[in-house]
Amino acid sequence: MQTIEPLKRKIKSAQDLLSVVKTMKVLAAVSIRQYERATESLVEYNRTVEMGLQVVLKQRPEGIRIAEPVPKERLGVIIFGSDQGMVGQFNEVIARHAVSEINKLQVKQKNRIVLAVGMRVISALEEAGQPVEEYFSPPGSTAAITSAVEDLALKMEEWRSQQKIDQIVIFYNRERGASYSPHTIHLLPVDPGWFQDLEQKPWPSRAIPFFTMDWNRLFSSLIQQYLFVSLYRAFAESLASENAGRLASMQAAERNIEDLLEELNSQFQQQRQSSITEELLDIVAGFEALR
């Protein structure tokens, strides 16, 4: 059995670790709410973009086709993971889902470009058989999401203009309470069915707004806003999910440390009681010897 001093050191180390874990739990919970608010703020913004597209589609000039068929031979993929650890199976879950969905698209490996947002998801993807060509660092706060979206949008434009990528798909984990689940968005080309639904959707008032801006320019601007909203939501929901995974990991670690502390304290009390008993027996034996 261990002596008292080593047990004291182990108990002290476990208590320090428990303090760190509890702090990380609080930080993860605060971060989840921060990214949830960022996602909630997009709801009205997204509604405004959709209403703008609805107006433009209802006044589409004759002869303009908004959804030209594309060959879909070259694929660009964006997969959102994490740069930091202690997130449970967060990266493995999205990597498995992404590889499965990519294979369903039946695009040859040489015609794919995969970009990973987060360093730790790269190893999970490569273990699943999908190499990664490019890497982006995820933003560390809601304030940094906008610039990250702009950088990613520029990268997508580079893919389309220089490498002739004709379809772009994004994969990320979406928070579900205390857990998360993988989610897929076929970002480009935009689903023609969505355009058709918007065009046929009844306008909420009696008069449809009019505009004087060039139709093509306005339509292009609204599509850019749609892409911004989609990417921003992907960043925010992925970061919220990452912190949900971290919170769950910290809760499990907290339970394990508390169990360990209970065991160590029990051993300490037993050892201390044994030590006291031995000292008493020595005193009694010495007294008997003196008599």
Number of C-alpha atoms within 10 A of each C-alpha: 6 9 12 15 10 11 17 14 11 15 19 13 13 17 16 11 15 20 13 13 20 16 12 17 21 13 14 21 16 14 22 23 14 16 22 18 14 20 19 12 12 15 12 10 14 16 11 14 18 18 18 17 22 22 19 22 18 15 15 16 11 6 6 9 8 14 13 8 8 9 7 14 15 20 26 21 22 23 28 30 30 24 18 13 14 16 18 16 15 27 27 19 18 25 29 17 18 26 17 12 14 18 12 9 11 11 14 12 13 8 13 21 19 21 21 25 24 19 19 17 24 28 16 20 23 13 13 15 12 20 18 19 11 12 15 17 14 21 20 11 12 17 10 11 19 16 12 18 21 14 12 18 16 12 13 19 13 13 19 17 11 9 15 15 22 17 21 23 19 21 25 30 27 24 23 12 8 13 17 20 15 18 16 17 14 13 16 16 15 16 11 13 10 9 17 15 11 20 19 11 12 11 15 8 7 7 7 14 11 9 11 6 9 8 15 14 10 16 19 12 14 19 17 14 17 19 17 18 20 17 22 22 24 24 28 25 24 29 29 30 31 32 29 28 24 24 27 19 17 24 16 12 17 19 12 13 17 14 12 16 19 13 13 17 16 12 17 20 14 14 17 14 12 12 14 12 12 12 12 12 12 12 12 12 12 11 10 9 8 7 6
